[in-house]
């Protein structure tokens, strides 16, 4: 009888029923970075210090949906002040005219073992182009510190051609690579 009451209470409270949950990116545990060639000698590593976003994930079915990541383009940094100002200029991000770049995806294709192919749209400098990210869900569990909120961690990678977004500075002479490698490392808190 006690077992029946316990099961009834759990089912009635929804504790055993899984449903899609909304996750918000944790800005304190978020890295959005990029790599691009510099005159063929080495790649420059840069990142964006301000971004926000959210997604929906159903752990019972492994379904990812409603992905939206917004990056503040003026927050770009490469550790070199003059280069960072150049990246904010019209030659590259045109941050004063286009203060945000946004990635959205309605869904993803599950590849197994926590891996996903997330195909969406990237809006950058007023241009919208398809972008596919290869993503891996690293861990999903209650956080071991603080408020013990449920947290999901993921890694994603992708590439884009900056010239497709109107950033053609030094593409022709090869001084700055056209291919940009994207690196995303995130933790997101279940709402």
N, C-alpha and C positions, 0 to 999 in steps of 0.2 A: 504494500500500500504506500509506504514512504517513497519507494522508487517511482511509482506511478505519479504521485504528487510532485516530485522533483522534476520529472520529465514534462509534466503538464505546465509547471511554472516556467521552465526554461523555454519550451516551445511557445507558450503564451507571451513571453517577454521578447521573443524574437532572437534570443541568444544563439540558437542553433541555425537560424535561417540566414543564409548569406545573401547579400545584395550588393549591387554596385555602390562603391563609396567614392566620395570626392576627396582628393588630396591636394593640398596647397604646398607649393615649393617653399622650403625653409631657406630664407635668404642667407642665414648664417652658415648653411651647409650646401652651398650651390656654387659651382664653378662652370662658367661658360667661357671657353677659351678657343684659340685658333692658332694654327701654324701656317706659315707661307714662306716660300723661298725668297732669299735675298741675294740677288746676283749669282745664284748658284753656289755660294760659299756655305751657307747654313740657313736654317729656317728661323724666322723670328716667331717667338711665342708671345702672344698677347691674350688679354682677357677683358671681360666686362664686369665691372664692380657692382652694377645695379641691374637686377632683373626680377621678374615675378612671374607667377604662372600657376596653373593647376591642371589636373587631369582626373578622369574617372577610371577606376579599376575595379573589376569584379574578380575577387580572388577565387571564387568557386568555379568560374568558367575560364579565367585567364583572359578576360576581354578588357582591352584598353580602349578608351574613347575620350572624346571632348578634350583633346590636348590643346593647351594654349600657353605659350611662353613669350613674354614681352621683355625685350632687352633695351635698356637706355643706351643709345649709341654714344653719347658724350662721356659715358663712364669707361670708355676704352683705355687700357693702359698696357704698355709694353716695357715699362721701367725706364723709359727715355722720353723726357718731357717734350723735346722738339719733334720727335717722331709721332708722339701721341697727338700733338696739335695738328700735325699734317694728316693723321688718320681721321681727325674730326672735320677736316676741311672738305671742300667740294671735290678734291681729287679722289677722295675715298668715301667716307660715311656721310658727309654733308649733314652733320649732326644738328646744325642750327635750323635747317630746313626739314630734316627728317629725324626727329629726336628718338624715334623708336623703330626697332625691327621686330617683327612678330612672326612666330611659327605657329601654325594651327594644323591639326589633323583630326579628322572625324573618327578614325579607327586605326587599327594596326593588325598586321598578320602575325599570328603566333607561329614561331618556328620550332618550339619545343625547348625544354631545359631552361625556361625563363628568358628565352631570347625572342625578340620581336623585330619586325620590319615596320617602321612607322613612316608612312608616306603621307606627306601633307604639303602645305604651301608656306613659302617664306616670302614675306613682304619686307623689302629692303630698298631704301631710296625711292619709294613709290612704285617699285616694280614687284610684281608677284610671279614667282616661279615655283615649280614643284621641287621638293626637297625630300629625300629619303634618309632616315636615320636608322642605323642598326643599334638596337637597344638591348640591354640585359638588365633584368631585375636581379639585384644583388641580395637583398634581404628585405623581409617584411615581418615586423614583430613589434611588440611594445618596446619603447625606448627604455634603456636600463637606468636612466637618470631623470631627474626632474619630475615632470608630471606623468611620466610613464605612457604618454600618448602613443598611439600606433603609428609607426614610421616605416616608410618604404624607401629603400635606396636603389638607385639605378645609374647605369652608365650608358651613354649614347655617343655614337660617332657618325660623321657624315662628311661630305665634301660638296663644295660649290665652286662655280667659276665666277669670280667677282666681275668680270667684264659683262656678264649677262645682266648685271644690275647697274650698269653704267659706270663702273669703276675701271677705266681703261688706262689709268696712269701707269707708265712704264711696263705695260704688258708687251708691247711690240718689241722693245729693245731687251726684254727679259730681265730687267733689273729687279722687278717685283713680280713674283709668281702670280699667275692667273688662278691657279687652283688653291683653294683655302680649305684646310682640314679643320673640321669642327670637333671640339671635345666638350662633352657635357657630363658632369658628375653632380648628382643631386640626391638630396634627402627631401622627402615630402611627408607632411603630417596629415593623417586622416582627420577629416572634419566631422 
